[in-house]
Every structure is written in C-alpha cells, then in structure tokens.
Amino acid sequence: MLTARDIYERVSNHLLTQRAVSEDENGSCRLRSGNGRKCAIGSLIADELYRPEIEGIGISYYRHAKDGSLLRALYASEVNAYDPDIVELLIELEEVHDDFSVEEWPQLLVRVGERHAFV
C-alpha cells in the first residue's frame, strides 16, 4: 500500500503537471474527464480499474460510509481508503482540485504537506 506521503507526492505531482481541472461539459468535477484529465482522486486509480460507474460520489462521502466501488478501486490501486487518516488526506487533496483555482494549487498543496508533516 502507498503511504500517506506517497499519496500526497503522487497527487501533488499530478496536479502541478496537469495544471487543469478534470470536469465534464457542465463544469462538474470528475475522477476522469473526456479530455484525459484526472482529478486528485482519479489520478490514484489504476487505469485498468477505472470504470465510469465510480463517478459521482466524492471521497468525502466515505468519511462515514464503510464501503463502495470507489473505495474498492482505490484499494486495488494500492491506496488504503479504508483507513480514516488516508480518507482525510484524500478529502483535503480533492478539495484543492475541486474548490480552488489552478493558480492557488501550489501554495495549497504546500499547506496540505505542512499539515501532514510531509514538507
């Protein structure tokens, strides 16, 4: 399984390289968009495990839900989304992607890293 630091570094590198939001034609954030973009969580799911039916429920739903297709896809991709601490990190990373402008991502990702003592 990936460590929390591994997850943070992988997502940070992905977002800072992609520098664009993964969204559908209506502007709703998506794990994977039609133009090949991936959100913070979508970037962690192995290509062979991604299925469109896992779209639509954000990772924050899993603060309280105990299982679901998104959790299973993440777990099979070496991300233990059954661990509450990992879920909290994933929620923070998802919020950076979903709720802020691309220009804000670098500083926000540093803050996430500082809160988790990764940087």
N, C-alpha and C positions, 0 to 999 in steps of 0.2 A: 504494500500500500504506500501511496505517496504521503510524505509528511506534510504538516501544515505549511512549513517553509517551502517545500517543493511546489505545493499548490499555489501559494502566493507568487512565487517566482515565475511559474509557468503562465499563470493568468496575467500577471503584470507584463511579462514579455510579449504575450499575445496581443493584449490591448494596445500597448505602446507601439507595436509594429503595425497592427491593423489600422489604428487611428480612425476608426469609423464604427458607428453603431450598427449592430445587427438587428434589423427591423423589417417588418413586412410592408406592403404597399400602403397600409393605413397608418404607419408610424408606430405600430406596437412592437415592442422588443420581442425578439425570437432567439431561441437557442442557436438556430441556424437560419440564415436568410437565403432567399433565392439567388442572391448575387455572390454566394460563397462566404459571406461573413459569418462569424461566430461570436456570441456573447461570452461573458466571463465563464459562465457555467458550461455553455456549449463547447467551448474550447477544451474542456476537460473530458468530454465524452469521445471515446474512440470512434472513428468513422464507421467501422463495421457494426457498432452498437447503436448508432443514432437511428431513430425512427420518428417520423413526423408526429405520431400519436403521443410522444412525450412532451410536446409543446403545450403551452397554455397554462401551466401551473408553475409559478415561480418557486424558487428554492425556499423562500420564507414560509411557505405553506408547511414545509417539513419540520418547522420548529416543534410542531405538535403531532403531526401525522407520523405514524411509525413505519409506513412502507408505501411504495408506489413505483411506477415504472421509471420515473426519473431517478429515484434513489438506486434502483437496481442497475440502471445503465451506468450511473456514476461508480457504483461499487465494482461492477465488472470492468470498469476503466481504471481501477486501482485508486479510487477516491472513496474513502470510507464515510459516506454521507449519513451513515447511521450513528456516527459519533457527534454528539451535540456541539462539541467545540469546533469540529470541522464545518458543521452546518452554519454556525455563527460566522465563521470566516467566509464561507461561500456567500452568505447573505450580504456581508459587507462588500465583497467583490462585485456581486450582482448589482448592488446599489450604485457603485461607481459607474458601471456601464449604463444602467437604466436611467439614473436620475440626474446625471451631470453632463456638462458639455465635454467634448473630447479634449478641449484645451485645459480643462481642470483635472483630467485624469492623472497626469504625472504627479502633481502635488498630493492629490487624494490617495493615490497608491502608496506614496511615501508615508502618509499618515497611518494608513492601514498597517503597513510594515512596522512602523514605530509602536503602534498599539499592541502588536503581537510580538514585539522584540525581534523582528527579522532584519531590521536595518539599524 
